[in-house]
């Protein structure tokens, strides 16, 4: 006979201040990625993000 154990993990909600900090950091990081790809003069970065920029109406030319 084999016995199996099931471990239950309870998740605790984060306080509002930590959720706001995580959301703010995500917005800043996302904006930095978009602006890096949008204003980069590196050909590989331009080509990799080209279709995404045009689909979100971000000018690149």
C-alpha positions in Angstrom: 0.0 0.0 0.0 1.2 3.4 -0.8 0.2 6.5 1.1 0.1 9.9 -0.5 0.3 13.1 1.3 -1.4 16.2 0.1 0.0 19.5 1.3 -2.3 22.4 1.4 -0.8 25.9 1.2 -2.8 28.9 2.2 -2.1 32.1 0.3 -2.3 35.3 2.2 -3.4 38.4 0.4 -0.7 41.1 0.1 -1.3 44.4 1.8 -2.4 47.3 -0.5 1.0 49.0 -0.2 2.8 45.9 -1.5 0.3 45.5 -4.3 0.7 49.1 -5.3 4.5 48.8 -5.2 4.4 45.7 -7.4 2.0 47.4 -9.9 4.1 50.5 -10.0 7.3 48.6 -10.6 5.6 46.6 -13.4 4.4 49.8 -15.1 7.9 51.4 -14.9 9.5 48.2 -16.2 7.0 47.8 -19.1 7.3 51.4 -20.1 11.1 51.1 -20.1 10.9 48.1 -22.4 8.5 49.8 -24.8 10.6 53.0 -25.0 13.9 51.1 -25.3 12.4 49.1 -28.3 10.8 52.2 -29.7 13.8 54.5 -29.7 16.6 52.0 -30.1 18.9 52.4 -33.1 20.0 48.8 -32.9 18.6 47.0 -36.0 17.9 43.7 -34.3 15.8 45.3 -31.6 14.0 47.4 -34.2 13.2 44.3 -36.3 12.2 42.2 -33.3 9.6 44.8 -32.0 8.5 46.2 -35.4 5.2 44.5 -35.8 4.3 44.9 -32.2 5.0 48.6 -32.3 2.9 49.1 -35.4 0.0 47.1 -34.0 0.0 49.4 -30.9 0.3 52.6 -33.0 3.8 53.4 -31.7 5.7 55.3 -34.4 9.1 53.9 -35.3 9.9 55.5 -38.7 
